[in-house]
Amino acid sequence: MPDPNYRSLNDCLMLHLRKATRRATAGFDRALSPLGLTATQFAILGHLSWAHDRGKSWSVQGLADALAMEASSLTRALQPLQRRGLLTINPDPEDRRAKRPAATPAGRALFVEACPVWDRVHTALLAQVGGPDAAKLLGLLKQTVAGVDLG
């Protein structure tokens, strides 16, 4: 068996993206925990609140796509929010097999309450990376998310 190229792990985009994601997520999770939210739950409530404010709605699959999640993982993530009364999951009026999650007034209020917490952590992260580098990084991440289909 050939020797693995361990040195290439130092320059592996996937490993460094995962490490950065874990570290950033942990920071957001810690900051949001007094509100009983995780970073993922904050993102879900944010997307659902955005849709509500525009008179729109997401299907579970559409929301999963927007969050770059598997629909089954999103369904599991919705359950605690539903139990807390922060969202409802309704049948799609045009396709009863499809479900449409929607933030409740309590869910939207909690999202609004959590926004300053998120903003504080986000601002600290931007400062740590540095303004011009943060803007460049955000552009590269958006480009990566839009174009990733490795197979």
Disulfide bonds with the S-S distance in Angstrom:
none
